[in-house]
């Protein structure tokens, strides 16, 4: 009886991220209506600072700067933070026409520290808005103008769509990762946006009103974007999603780079869930902050392979208990969770993923589930990755 109750509770807790995922996917199927279509130009009179944090990017950041520089208005600034660089990143950025500030502090390494350094620099002459763009991100030609309008209209942080794509000459099969990244950064935020709810920040393509970002604290957190969005929501400024603006970046070209990048994301997400989620959840309840509560519930959705692994393991455990003791409730809850996940993935694949991966290949990923047990053990309990490592992409001269 005690074991049955415990498994039922675990299945009920797991239903929170599972049902959150399903609701987001279902909501994404509705037709998106661009509310800014009738409010173009509302941010035209504002000034923006575009901040590009860079760590040993050298010529690799030139395409990004080339995308951004033509979009600048008379009062806008393009700032590159050359953070703890041992190459010629600063010189390359300056030659490309960017305003460069250098930071050298090996005791505090992380993208968050680089962003904080840029904000301290901007306090001398603050803009109306600040846009953060990663040094390896390609952006569409009107991103800055449209995000200015969106941020001015919403008066809160705005997140553009940020997608990952596979390099043309990669030796790694990135199709599964590309599909699940699409669910994470397009399908789920699109669903929340359709429901009029806030979304998580994605690390790049983030536009903030200066009056808000100047007061937010940034440090070396592995997933500083998640924490930044939660902190903004806690202050009453939950981020909103603007899917009409898209940025892209490429996955690493090597298996080693892919694993390092993935490990960093997973470790950061799990640390946020285990260490910070209870505090944000309690604050959302005490302050009756719906925006913060939505982001907390969204953050409960772990990396997809971990969510599937936990659901399958719990299904086997409840099935064994049913066979031995006849406890049906835990098994029913587990079956509901499994069905919901399969349904959500199939819907997302049918609507958005058929050109990325075939259904047979998607189903074949189930064979890798046993190896995920030891993998997640190594990821969480093993060596922690550094919070600022340049991804091994080919540098492009321009």
SVG drawing of the C-alpha trace seen along z (x, -y; Angstrom):
<svg xmlns="http://www.w3.org/2000/svg" viewBox="-7 -59 53 70">
<polyline fill="none" stroke="black" stroke-width="0.4" points="0.0,0.0 2.8,-2.4 4.7,-1.7 1.5,-2.1 0.8,-5.5 4.4,-6.6 4.3,-5.6 0.9,-7.3 2.3,-10.5 5.4,-10.3 3.1,-9.7 1.0,-12.7 4.1,-14.9 5.4,-13.7 2.0,-14.6 2.8,-18.3 5.5,-18.6 3.8,-16.1 0.5,-17.9 2.3,-21.3 4.1,-20.0 0.8,-18.6 -1.1,-21.9 1.7,-23.9 1.8,-21.7 -2.0,-21.8 -2.1,-25.5 0.6,-25.9 -1.7,-24.5 -3.9,-27.6 -3.2,-30.2 -0.8,-32.9 -2.0,-36.5 0.7,-39.2 -0.8,-41.8 2.0,-44.2 0.8,-44.4 -1.3,-47.4 1.4,-49.0 4.5,-49.2 6.8,-52.0 5.9,-52.4 9.5,-51.9 11.1,-54.0 12.0,-56.9 13.7,-54.7 17.4,-54.0 18.9,-50.5 22.2,-49.0 22.9,-45.7 25.2,-43.7 27.2,-40.7 29.1,-38.8 32.1,-37.0 34.7,-34.6 37.4,-33.7 35.1,-34.1 37.6,-36.1 36.4,-36.1 33.6,-33.8 31.5,-36.7 31.8,-38.8 28.7,-37.3 26.7,-38.2 28.0,-41.8 27.4,-42.0 23.7,-41.1 23.3,-43.6 25.3,-46.6 23.0,-47.7 20.0,-47.6 21.3,-50.3 19.6,-53.6 21.3,-57.0 21.0,-56.5 21.7,-52.8 24.9,-51.2 26.6,-47.8 28.7,-46.7 30.9,-43.6 32.1,-42.3 35.4,-40.6 35.3,-38.4 38.5,-36.7 39.7,-36.3 43.1,-34.9 42.7,-35.6 42.0,-38.7 38.3,-38.9 38.5,-42.5 40.5,-43.6 38.3,-41.8 35.1,-43.3 36.6,-46.8 37.6,-46.5 34.1,-45.5 32.8,-48.7 31.6,-47.6 32.2,-49.4 34.4,-47.0 34.8,-46.6 37.2,-44.1 36.8,-42.1 39.6,-40.0 38.6,-38.3 39.4,-34.6 37.9,-34.3 34.4,-35.0 33.9,-33.2 30.5,-33.1 28.3,-34.7 26.2,-36.4 29.3,-38.2 30.0,-39.5 26.4,-40.8 26.7,-42.4 29.9,-44.1 28.2,-45.5 25.3,-46.9 27.8,-48.6 29.4,-50.2 26.0,-51.4 25.1,-53.1 27.3,-56.0 24.9,-56.7 21.9,-54.4 19.8,-53.5 16.0,-53.0 16.4,-49.2 19.1,-46.5 19.2,-43.6 21.4,-40.6 22.6,-38.5 25.1,-35.6 28.2,-35.9 27.4,-32.9 23.8,-33.8 22.5,-34.8 19.5,-37.2 17.0,-38.4 17.4,-41.8 14.7,-43.6 15.2,-42.0 16.2,-45.1 13.4,-47.3 10.7,-44.8 12.0,-43.9 12.1,-47.7 8.4,-47.9 7.5,-44.8 9.4,-45.9 7.9,-49.4 4.4,-48.1 4.6,-45.4 6.8,-47.4 8.4,-44.2 11.1,-41.8 10.6,-40.3 12.1,-37.1 12.6,-36.4 12.5,-32.9 15.9,-31.2 16.4,-27.9 19.4,-25.6 20.2,-24.1 22.6,-21.3 25.9,-22.4 26.2,-21.3 29.4,-19.3 28.8,-17.9 29.8,-14.4 27.1,-14.2 23.5,-13.5 21.7,-16.5 18.2,-15.7 16.8,-14.4 18.3,-17.4 17.1,-19.8 13.5,-18.4 13.4,-18.5 15.0,-22.0 12.2,-23.1 9.7,-21.8 11.5,-23.6 12.1,-27.0 9.3,-27.3 6.4,-24.9 6.1,-25.4 6.7,-29.2 4.3,-29.6 1.6,-27.7 2.1,-29.9 2.1,-33.0 -1.2,-31.9 -2.7,-31.6 -1.5,-35.1 1.1,-33.7 4.8,-34.5 7.7,-32.4 11.2,-31.5 14.1,-33.6 16.4,-31.7 19.8,-33.5 19.9,-35.3 17.4,-37.6 16.3,-39.0 15.2,-42.7 14.8,-44.5 13.6,-47.9 16.5,-49.6 14.5,-50.5 14.2,-46.7 17.4,-45.2 19.5,-47.7 18.2,-46.2 18.4,-42.5 21.4,-40.6 23.5,-38.4 26.2,-35.9 27.9,-32.8 24.7,-30.6 24.9,-27.9 21.4,-28.9 21.4,-32.6 18.6,-33.1 16.1,-30.9 17.0,-32.7 16.8,-36.2 13.3,-35.4 12.2,-34.2 13.6,-37.3 11.9,-39.6 8.6,-37.8 9.0,-38.1 9.3,-41.8 6.0,-41.9 7.6,-41.9 7.2,-38.4 8.9,-38.0 6.7,-37.6 7.4,-35.7 7.5,-37.3 7.7,-34.4 7.7,-36.7 11.4,-37.4 13.8,-34.5 17.5,-34.0 19.5,-30.8 22.7,-29.2 24.4,-26.0 25.0,-22.9 28.7,-22.0 30.4,-20.1 32.0,-17.4 30.7,-14.8 32.8,-16.2 31.5,-19.7 27.9,-18.4 28.2,-16.5 29.8,-19.5 27.1,-21.8 24.4,-19.4 25.9,-18.6 26.1,-22.3 22.4,-22.9 21.2,-19.8 23.3,-20.6 22.1,-24.1 18.4,-23.2 18.5,-20.5 20.3,-22.8 17.6,-25.4 14.8,-22.8 16.4,-21.3 17.9,-24.4 15.7,-27.3 12.3,-26.1 10.8,-25.7 11.8,-29.3 10.2,-30.7 7.1,-28.5 6.6,-29.7 7.1,-33.3 4.6,-33.0 2.0,-31.6 2.6,-34.2 2.5,-37.1 -0.2,-35.7 2.0,-36.2 0.5,-34.3 3.3,-35.1 5.9,-33.7 3.8,-30.7 3.5,-29.9 7.3,-30.1 7.8,-27.9 5.4,-25.3 7.1,-25.5 10.5,-25.0 9.3,-21.8 9.5,-20.2 13.1,-18.7 15.2,-17.8 13.0,-15.7 15.0,-12.4 15.0,-12.7 11.2,-13.3 10.6,-10.2 13.1,-8.1 11.4,-9.0 8.0,-8.3 9.0,-4.8 10.8,-3.8 7.8,-4.8 5.5,-2.8 7.6,0.3 7.6,-0.1 3.8,-0.6 3.2,2.3 5.3,4.6 3.3,3.4 0.1,4.1 1.1,7.6 2.4,8.3 -0.2,6.4 -3.0,5.4 -2.5,1.7 -4.2,0.1 -4.2,-3.6 -0.4,-4.2 -0.5,-2.2 -3.4,-4.2 -1.6,-7.5 1.6,-6.2 -0.3,-5.1 -1.9,-8.5 1.5,-10.2 3.0,-7.9 0.0,-8.5 0.2,-12.2 3.9,-12.4 3.4,-10.2 0.4,-12.3 2.3,-15.6 5.3,-14.4 3.2,-13.1 1.2,-16.3 4.4,-18.4 6.0,-16.1 2.9,-16.1 2.7,-19.9 6.3,-21.0 8.8,-18.2 8.2,-16.0 10.9,-17.8 13.4,-17.3 13.1,-13.7 11.0,-10.7 8.5,-9.0 10.5,-5.7 13.7,-7.5 11.8,-9.2 10.4,-6.0 13.8,-4.4 15.1,-6.8 13.4,-4.7 16.1,-2.1 18.6,-4.6 16.6,-5.0 18.5,-2.4 21.8,-4.2 20.2,-7.4 20.2,-6.1 24.0,-6.1 24.2,-9.2 22.1,-11.4 24.0,-10.0 27.3,-11.2 25.8,-14.5 24.5,-15.5 26.9,-13.8 30.0,-13.9 32.4,-16.7 30.6,-20.0 31.3,-21.8 32.6,-25.3 30.1,-28.1 31.8,-29.7 33.2,-27.5 33.4,-28.5 31.4,-26.0 33.5,-24.3 32.0,-25.8 34.0,-26.7 35.1,-30.3 33.9,-32.2 35.9,-35.1 33.8,-37.8"/>
</svg>
